[in-house]
Amino acid sequence: MSPESLRLISSSSSTMTAVFPPKPPISPPLRSKQQFHQISRRDAAVLSIITVVVPLLHQPSPAAAAFSIGISGPKDWLKEQKKKAYKVLLAPIDASRNTLRTVYLLLTNSDSDFVDKEMEQVQTLLKSAARDCVPEDRNSFVAFQASTGVEVCTFRLVVKNASSLLDDKDPIKLEAEANLTDLIRSFSSLNGMANEVDIQLPSNRKRVADALMNTISSLDKLEQGVKDCLEI
């Protein structure tokens, strides 16, 4: 082949290269939609695990938190929690005291004889204030619970909760339990009197009102005993 022909071929090749640039390198095959979704689900699962587990790893336990703030142990930590919730614990005592005060006003502010509706209202309120702690006033369902060992007396549950961290022979716990016994006895006497005497008579209403004030005093003593257990 002549030199002139070679020059023509070379020039033609350069022109073709400029017009048709070289193909780019072959890229790896694209993932299918199924593979993509599988990877997405896997990554989402991993992220969800990290989101849940990592905060737990950094969250101190209650006992650790108690030690970190200088409390000697979990028992003292629980004691602090009870102190913070003391208003909830004392709420039934306060509610019963308010109910008894309402009954006292009904008994002392009436100049005329009670009608049957008023007598029934007084008896219902007194039963409610006792919080299922008078066995004679319990209904059949509550009596069944009591016979099976389920505690239903609200005031007893309050004392058990407040004194649960104290030793059985702790004087403060024993005092609170004694106050509880006196309160139950007082409610039994009050409710029995209200059911037996004719409170339509002013003199009998005065007797019930006096017994009611004694029950309020017993409630106050129980409340103080609970506060002593909680060291409030």
Contacts in CASP RR format, 6 or more apart in sequence:
PFRMAT RR
TARGET T0000
AUTHOR 0000-0000-0000
METHOD contacts of the structure
MODEL  1
MSPESLRLISSSSSTMTAVFPPKPPISPPLRSKQQFHQISRRDAAVLSII
TVVVPLLHQPSPAAAAFSIGISGPKDWLKEQKKKAYKVLLAPIDASRNTL
RTVYLLLTNSDSDFVDKEMEQVQTLLKSAARDCVPEDRNSFVAFQASTGV
EVCTFRLVVKNASSLLDDKDPIKLEAEANLTDLIRSFSSLNGMANEVDIQ
LPSNRKRVADALMNTISSLDKLEQGVKDCLEI
31 39 0 8 1.000
60 68 0 8 1.000
62 74 0 8 1.000
62 77 0 8 1.000
63 73 0 8 1.000
63 74 0 8 1.000
63 77 0 8 1.000
65 77 0 8 1.000
66 73 0 8 1.000
66 74 0 8 1.000
66 76 0 8 1.000
66 77 0 8 1.000
67 73 0 8 1.000
71 77 0 8 1.000
71 80 0 8 1.000
75 165 0 8 1.000
78 165 0 8 1.000
79 165 0 8 1.000
79 230 0 8 1.000
79 231 0 8 1.000
82 89 0 8 1.000
82 161 0 8 1.000
82 162 0 8 1.000
82 165 0 8 1.000
82 230 0 8 1.000
83 230 0 8 1.000
83 231 0 8 1.000
83 232 0 8 1.000
86 226 0 8 1.000
86 227 0 8 1.000
86 230 0 8 1.000
86 232 0 8 1.000
89 158 0 8 1.000
89 161 0 8 1.000
89 162 0 8 1.000
89 226 0 8 1.000
89 230 0 8 1.000
90 158 0 8 1.000
90 223 0 8 1.000
90 226 0 8 1.000
90 227 0 8 1.000
92 131 0 8 1.000
92 154 0 8 1.000
92 155 0 8 1.000
92 158 0 8 1.000
93 155 0 8 1.000
93 158 0 8 1.000
93 219 0 8 1.000
93 222 0 8 1.000
93 223 0 8 1.000
93 226 0 8 1.000
94 223 0 8 1.000
96 128 0 8 1.000
96 129 0 8 1.000
96 130 0 8 1.000
96 131 0 8 1.000
96 219 0 8 1.000
97 216 0 8 1.000
97 219 0 8 1.000
97 220 0 8 1.000
99 125 0 8 1.000
99 128 0 8 1.000
99 129 0 8 1.000
100 125 0 8 1.000
100 126 0 8 1.000
100 129 0 8 1.000
100 212 0 8 1.000
100 215 0 8 1.000
100 216 0 8 1.000
100 219 0 8 1.000
101 216 0 8 1.000
102 125 0 8 1.000
103 122 0 8 1.000
103 125 0 8 1.000
103 126 0 8 1.000
103 129 0 8 1.000
103 212 0 8 1.000
104 209 0 8 1.000
104 212 0 8 1.000
104 213 0 8 1.000
104 216 0 8 1.000
106 118 0 8 1.000
106 121 0 8 1.000
106 122 0 8 1.000
106 125 0 8 1.000
107 122 0 8 1.000
107 199 0 8 1.000
107 205 0 8 1.000
107 206 0 8 1.000
107 208 0 8 1.000
107 209 0 8 1.000
107 212 0 8 1.000
108 205 0 8 1.000
108 209 0 8 1.000
110 118 0 8 1.000
110 205 0 8 1.000
113 200 0 8 1.000
113 201 0 8 1.000
114 122 0 8 1.000
114 199 0 8 1.000
114 200 0 8 1.000
114 205 0 8 1.000
119 199 0 8 1.000
119 200 0 8 1.000
122 194 0 8 1.000
122 199 0 8 1.000
122 208 0 8 1.000
123 191 0 8 1.000
123 194 0 8 1.000
123 195 0 8 1.000
126 187 0 8 1.000
126 190 0 8 1.000
126 191 0 8 1.000
126 194 0 8 1.000
126 212 0 8 1.000
127 134 0 8 1.000
127 137 0 8 1.000
127 191 0 8 1.000
129 187 0 8 1.000
129 215 0 8 1.000
130 137 0 8 1.000
130 187 0 8 1.000
130 191 0 8 1.000
131 153 0 8 1.000
131 154 0 8 1.000
131 155 0 8 1.000
132 138 0 8 1.000
132 142 0 8 1.000
132 152 0 8 1.000
132 153 0 8 1.000
132 154 0 8 1.000
133 153 0 8 1.000
133 154 0 8 1.000
133 155 0 8 1.000
133 156 0 8 1.000
133 183 0 8 1.000
133 184 0 8 1.000
133 187 0 8 1.000
134 184 0 8 1.000
134 187 0 8 1.000
134 188 0 8 1.000
134 191 0 8 1.000
135 143 0 8 1.000
135 146 0 8 1.000
135 188 0 8 1.000
136 188 0 8 1.000
136 191 0 8 1.000
136 192 0 8 1.000
137 191 0 8 1.000
138 146 0 8 1.000
138 152 0 8 1.000
142 152 0 8 1.000
145 152 0 8 1.000
146 152 0 8 1.000
151 157 0 8 1.000
151 160 0 8 1.000
153 184 0 8 1.000
155 180 0 8 1.000
155 183 0 8 1.000
155 184 0 8 1.000
155 222 0 8 1.000
156 180 0 8 1.000
158 222 0 8 1.000
158 226 0 8 1.000
159 176 0 8 1.000
159 177 0 8 1.000
159 180 0 8 1.000
159 222 0 8 1.000
159 226 0 8 1.000
159 229 0 8 1.000
162 176 0 8 1.000
162 225 0 8 1.000
162 226 0 8 1.000
162 229 0 8 1.000
162 230 0 8 1.000
163 170 0 8 1.000
163 172 0 8 1.000
163 173 0 8 1.000
163 176 0 8 1.000
163 177 0 8 1.000
163 229 0 8 1.000
166 172 0 8 1.000
166 173 0 8 1.000
166 229 0 8 1.000
167 173 0 8 1.000
172 225 0 8 1.000
172 228 0 8 1.000
172 229 0 8 1.000
173 229 0 8 1.000
175 225 0 8 1.000
175 228 0 8 1.000
176 222 0 8 1.000
176 225 0 8 1.000
176 226 0 8 1.000
176 228 0 8 1.000
176 229 0 8 1.000
179 218 0 8 1.000
179 221 0 8 1.000
179 222 0 8 1.000
179 224 0 8 1.000
179 225 0 8 1.000
180 222 0 8 1.000
182 218 0 8 1.000
182 221 0 8 1.000
183 215 0 8 1.000
183 218 0 8 1.000
183 219 0 8 1.000
183 221 0 8 1.000
183 222 0 8 1.000
186 211 0 8 1.000
186 214 0 8 1.000
186 215 0 8 1.000
186 218 0 8 1.000
187 215 0 8 1.000
187 218 0 8 1.000
189 211 0 8 1.000
190 208 0 8 1.000
190 211 0 8 1.000
190 212 0 8 1.000
190 214 0 8 1.000
190 215 0 8 1.000
193 207 0 8 1.000
193 208 0 8 1.000
193 211 0 8 1.000
194 208 0 8 1.000
197 204 0 8 1.000
197 207 0 8 1.000
197 208 0 8 1.000
198 204 0 8 1.000
199 205 0 8 1.000
199 208 0 8 1.000
END
